[in-house]
Amino acid sequence: MFKLMWGITGTGYVLQESIDLMKELQDNFNIDLTVILSKEGSAVVKWYKKWLALTEAVKKVKVEKTPNIPFYAGPLQIGNYDLFIACPVSANSVAKIVYGIADTLITNCVAQAIKGGQIVYVFPSDQDTEPIVTSRPDGSPLILKIRDVEIENIKRLNQMEGIVVIKKFEDIRKLILQKVKEKS
Ligand SMILES: Cc1cc2nc3c(=O)[nH]c(=O)nc-3n(C[C@H](O)[C@H](O)[C@H](O)COP(=O)(O)O)c2cc1C
């Protein structure tokens, strides 16, 4: 079985799309999916009223207690997972990752996986230079300006060893299916 680890941080961007994709992948492919969330990731999923949808779609949903609890940094570091994707990744987590800070579940898993020689696939929510259109928890559109610091951090992220930045959400499905095919 293909072991997929999917990390979610505290951003409302592509949440429903991510849950839909998780569901579709599990229904159609032999995928053992674990979803891990930063504390704020779980808070934001609840803000957007997606908690039920997520936990109905995925059996293994684990929320950060500390950067090392639940303990996934070790298993990720030694390659126990076939693929580790972090999506969506907040500007906060991107900033931490690029400066080597590992004080949340997701940023710690990213850091330790890379230290173990693994590749981590990251889909940041704020990666365009243009303002992004996201949605408020009530579903209405929200336009957010991307600050220079975020653009700089995305550039750093693109240059980081062990990180592959995913530019378009659609590419996540392609990536997973390609990796599943390679393993089978
Ligand atoms: C409803 C809601 C939506 C948010 N959307 C975003 C977002 O789109 N992008 C972002 O970078 N942060 C967003 N945030 C702020 C982050 O959740 C916040 O920076 C938090 O510290 C991120 O923690 P984490 O990176 O450990 O998950 C949002 C927060 C809330 C409450």
The ligand as a MOL file (V3000), in Angstrom:
LIG
                    3D

  0  0  0     0  0            999 V3000
M  V30 BEGIN CTAB
M  V30 COUNTS 31 33 0 0 0
M  V30 BEGIN ATOM
M  V30 1 C -9.9380 31.8500 9.1290 0
M  V30 2 C -8.4660 32.0300 8.9530 0
M  V30 3 C -7.9040 32.0260 7.6750 0
M  V30 4 C -6.5130 32.1840 7.4970 0
M  V30 5 N -6.0040 32.1750 6.2230 0
M  V30 6 C -4.6860 32.3140 6.0390 0
M  V30 7 C -4.1340 32.3040 4.7150 0
M  V30 8 O -4.8440 32.1810 3.7110 0
M  V30 9 N -2.7930 32.4150 4.5820 0
M  V30 10 C -1.9660 32.5320 5.6650 0
M  V30 11 O -0.7550 32.5880 5.4750 0
M  V30 12 N -2.4510 32.5730 6.9350 0
M  V30 13 C -3.7830 32.4650 7.1420 0
M  V30 14 N -4.2780 32.5220 8.4260 0
M  V30 15 C -3.3720 32.8480 9.5570 0
M  V30 16 C -2.6210 31.6240 10.0920 0
M  V30 17 O -3.5570 30.6440 10.5480 0
M  V30 18 C -1.6610 32.0240 11.2300 0
M  V30 19 O -0.5860 32.7750 10.6910 0
M  V30 20 C -1.1310 30.8470 12.0360 0
M  V30 21 O -0.1680 31.3150 12.9650 0
M  V30 22 C -0.4980 29.7880 11.1580 0
M  V30 23 O 0.0400 28.7490 11.9840 0
M  V30 24 P 0.6790 27.4380 11.3140 0
M  V30 25 O 1.5610 27.9260 10.2030 0
M  V30 26 O 1.4500 26.7860 12.4230 0
M  V30 27 O -0.4350 26.5790 10.8660 0
M  V30 28 C -5.6710 32.3620 8.6230 0
M  V30 29 C -6.2380 32.3480 9.9070 0
M  V30 30 C -7.6190 32.2090 10.0750 0
M  V30 31 C -8.2000 32.2290 11.4680 0
M  V30 END ATOM
M  V30 BEGIN BOND
M  V30 1 1 1 2
M  V30 2 1 2 3
M  V30 3 2 2 30
M  V30 4 2 3 4
M  V30 5 1 4 5
M  V30 6 1 4 28
M  V30 7 2 5 6
M  V30 8 1 6 7
M  V30 9 1 6 13
M  V30 10 2 7 8
M  V30 11 1 7 9
M  V30 12 1 9 10
M  V30 13 2 10 11
M  V30 14 1 10 12
M  V30 15 2 12 13
M  V30 16 1 13 14
M  V30 17 1 14 15
M  V30 18 1 14 28
M  V30 19 1 15 16
M  V30 20 1 16 17
M  V30 21 1 16 18
M  V30 22 1 18 19
M  V30 23 1 18 20
M  V30 24 1 20 21
M  V30 25 1 20 22
M  V30 26 1 22 23
M  V30 27 1 23 24
M  V30 28 2 24 25
M  V30 29 1 24 26
M  V30 30 1 24 27
M  V30 31 2 28 29
M  V30 32 1 29 30
M  V30 33 1 30 31
M  V30 END BOND
M  V30 END CTAB
M  END
